[in-house]
Amino acid sequence: MSRRRWLVAVSVGMPMVAVVVLAVEAGLARQGEMLTGAPPELDTSVGEGPEPSLVVVWLGDSTAAGVGASRAAAALPIQVARGLDRPVDVSVLARSGATVADVVDCQLPAIAELSPDVVFVSVGANDVTHLTSRADFERAYRRLVAGLPESAEVVLLGVPDMGAIPRLAQPLRAVAGFRGRQLDDVVGEVAADTGSAYVDIDGEAGPPFRRDPERFFAADRYHPSDAGYELWADAVLAVVRRSAMLER
């Protein structure tokens, strides 16, 4: 059996694999909390200038909530805000452990009152470890994007390279990587269908994470480090700068 066929078989079958993956995910969550502590407080204003403040909201999971960052300034939302070179009001609704269904149910209802100019979404890794099917992920992700304010620019961050995570032992790492790419394809498709901006986190940041995991992963060997989030921020800013959203 080829490696790809083996991965497909494992990713769609055998309940025992599901049990093992979920057990590992739960252990990772506990370990990550012990090593990194509570995520930093990220709701803040960043930057100066004559322009009116850009209202930015982040939805998603631990990557948008700052888990792994040593301080608020190193978290992804703040690094991105600083890179916009203008006044930015940052609100982070993201929560560690969130799946896309959690974002729809628990975060999306709170966004309307914030009147965002730009919404960033970073979610999918927990759907990989919770074995969310591609079809269920797509349905929930489309509901999420459809529920965002029509006046807001939308930036969708792809699913990161789950196959690069040192904390996951083989063969779980290979399975997670394969399933992560499946869900990342969904994010790209939704972005194309809805006119949202798509950030290829896997393609842009994945290779450095694989080459130098000690530098780009946090101490829990699961979440990005300060340097890892800088790579993500660079990828996000490159997409934002190519768009018209900075002309607000």
C-alpha positions in Angstrom: 0.0 0.0 0.0 1.3 3.4 -0.9 1.9 6.0 1.8 -0.9 8.2 0.6 -3.4 5.3 0.5 -2.3 4.3 4.0 -2.9 7.8 5.2 -6.4 7.9 3.6 -7.3 4.6 5.2 -6.2 5.7 8.6 -7.7 9.1 8.4 -11.2 7.8 7.5 -11.3 4.6 9.4 -10.6 2.6 12.5 -12.3 4.0 15.7 -9.2 3.1 17.7 -7.2 5.7 15.8 -9.9 8.3 16.7 -9.6 7.4 20.4 -5.8 7.6 20.3 -5.8 11.0 18.5 -8.3 12.5 20.9 -6.4 11.2 23.9 -3.2 12.8 22.5 -5.1 16.1 21.8 -6.4 16.2 25.4 -2.9 15.6 26.8 -1.5 18.3 24.6 -4.1 20.8 25.8 -3.1 20.1 29.4 0.6 20.3 28.7 0.2 23.5 26.8 -1.6 25.1 29.6 1.0 24.1 32.1 3.9 25.4 30.0 2.5 28.6 28.6 0.0 29.7 31.2 -3.0 31.8 30.4 -3.0 33.6 27.0 -2.0 37.2 27.2 -4.7 40.0 27.2 -4.8 41.1 23.5 -7.6 43.7 23.4 -5.8 46.9 22.9 -5.0 49.8 20.6 -1.8 49.8 18.5 -0.1 52.4 16.3 -0.3 56.1 15.7 -1.1 58.3 12.8 -3.6 60.7 11.3 -5.9 58.0 9.9 -9.0 56.8 11.8 -8.4 53.7 13.7 -8.9 50.4 11.9 -11.2 48.1 13.9 -9.9 44.6 13.7 -11.4 41.5 15.2 -9.8 38.0 15.5 -11.9 34.9 15.6 -10.5 31.3 16.1 -8.5 29.1 18.3 -5.3 29.3 20.4 -3.2 30.7 17.5 -5.4 33.8 17.4 -5.6 33.9 21.2 -1.8 34.2 21.7 -1.0 30.7 23.2 2.7 30.1 22.9 3.6 33.8 22.8 5.8 35.0 25.7 4.0 38.3 25.9 1.1 40.2 24.3 3.4 42.1 21.9 4.6 38.7 20.4 1.1 37.3 19.8 -0.1 37.1 16.2 -2.9 39.7 16.4 -0.6 42.3 17.9 2.3 41.6 15.5 -0.2 42.0 12.6 -1.6 45.2 14.0 1.8 46.7 14.4 2.7 45.8 10.8 -0.3 47.7 9.5 1.5 51.0 10.2 -1.6 52.9 11.3 -3.9 53.1 14.3 -5.6 49.8 15.0 -8.1 48.8 17.6 -7.7 45.1 18.2 -10.4 42.8 19.7 -9.7 39.1 20.1 -12.7 36.8 20.5 -10.6 33.7 19.8 -10.4 31.0 22.5 -7.9 28.2 23.0 -9.3 24.8 21.9 -12.0 26.2 19.7 -13.2 24.3 16.6 -14.9 26.0 13.7 -18.3 25.0 15.2 -17.3 26.7 18.5 -16.4 29.8 16.6 -19.9 29.8 15.0 -21.7 29.2 18.2 -19.7 31.2 20.7 -17.7 33.9 18.9 -19.7 34.9 15.9 -22.7 36.2 17.9 -20.4 38.7 19.6 -18.9 40.3 16.5 -21.7 42.5 15.3 -21.5 45.0 18.2 -17.8 45.5 17.5 -18.5 46.9 13.9 -15.2 45.6 12.5 -13.5 46.9 9.5 -11.4 43.7 9.1 -12.0 40.2 10.5 -9.3 37.7 10.7 -10.1 34.0 11.2 -7.6 31.4 12.3 -9.2 28.0 13.0 -8.9 24.4 12.0 -6.1 22.8 14.0 -8.6 21.6 16.6 -10.9 20.2 14.0 -8.0 18.1 12.8 -7.4 16.6 16.3 -11.1 16.3 17.0 -11.5 14.4 13.7 -14.1 16.8 12.2 -15.0 15.4 8.8 -14.3 17.5 5.8 -18.0 17.9 5.0 -18.8 19.0 8.5 -15.9 21.4 8.6 -16.9 22.9 5.3 -20.5 23.4 6.3 -19.5 25.1 9.6 -16.8 27.2 7.9 -19.2 28.5 5.3 -21.8 29.3 8.0 -19.0 31.3 9.8 -18.0 33.4 6.8 -21.6 33.9 5.8 -22.4 35.3 9.3 -19.6 37.9 9.2 -20.6 41.6 8.8 -21.0 42.4 5.1 -19.1 45.7 5.6 -16.0 44.0 6.9 -13.0 42.8 4.9 -12.4 39.1 5.7 -9.0 37.4 6.0 -9.0 33.6 6.3 -5.8 32.0 7.6 -5.3 28.5 6.3 -4.7 25.5 8.5 -1.1 25.2 9.6 1.2 22.3 8.8 0.0 19.8 11.4 2.6 17.4 10.1 5.4 19.5 11.5 4.4 19.5 15.1 7.1 17.9 17.2 4.8 17.0 20.1 2.9 14.6 17.8 4.7 11.2 17.4 4.4 9.2 14.2 2.2 7.9 12.8 -0.2 10.5 14.3 1.9 13.4 12.9 1.5 12.0 9.4 -2.2 11.5 9.8 -2.6 15.0 11.3 -0.6 16.5 8.4 -2.8 14.8 5.8 -6.0 15.8 7.5 -4.8 19.3 8.0 -4.2 19.7 4.3 -7.7 18.5 3.6 -9.2 21.1 5.8 -6.8 23.8 4.5 -8.2 23.1 1.0 -11.6 23.9 2.3 -10.5 27.3 3.7 -9.0 28.2 0.3 -12.1 27.2 -1.5 -14.3 29.2 0.8 -12.1 32.2 0.4 -12.3 31.9 -3.4 -16.0 31.5 -3.4 -16.7 34.4 -1.0 -14.1 36.9 -2.2 -12.2 36.7 1.1 -8.5 37.0 1.4 -6.7 33.6 2.0 -3.3 33.3 3.8 -1.4 30.1 3.0 0.1 29.5 6.5 1.1 26.0 5.6 2.9 27.0 2.4 4.5 30.2 3.7 5.4 29.1 7.3 5.5 25.3 7.1 9.0 24.8 5.7 10.8 27.0 8.3 8.8 25.2 11.1 10.1 21.9 9.8 13.7 23.0 9.4 14.0 24.6 12.8 11.3 23.4 15.2 13.3 24.5 18.3 13.1 28.1 17.1 9.7 28.3 15.7 7.7 26.2 18.2 7.0 27.2 21.8 8.2 25.2 24.8 5.2 23.0 24.5 6.4 21.9 21.1 2.9 22.4 19.8 2.1 26.1 19.4 4.1 28.6 17.6 6.8 30.6 19.5 7.3 34.3 19.3 9.5 33.7 16.2 6.9 31.4 14.8 4.1 33.9 15.1 6.4 36.5 13.4 6.5 34.1 10.4 2.7 33.9 10.5 2.4 37.7 10.8 4.6 38.2 7.8 2.5 35.9 5.7 -0.7 37.7 6.9 0.7 41.1 6.2 1.9 40.2 2.8 -1.7 39.3 1.8 -3.2 42.3 3.5 -0.9 44.7 1.8 -1.8 43.3 -1.6 -5.5 44.0 -0.9 -7.4 47.3 -0.7 -8.4 47.0 2.9 -5.7 49.4 4.1 -7.3 52.1 2.0 -10.2 52.5 4.5 
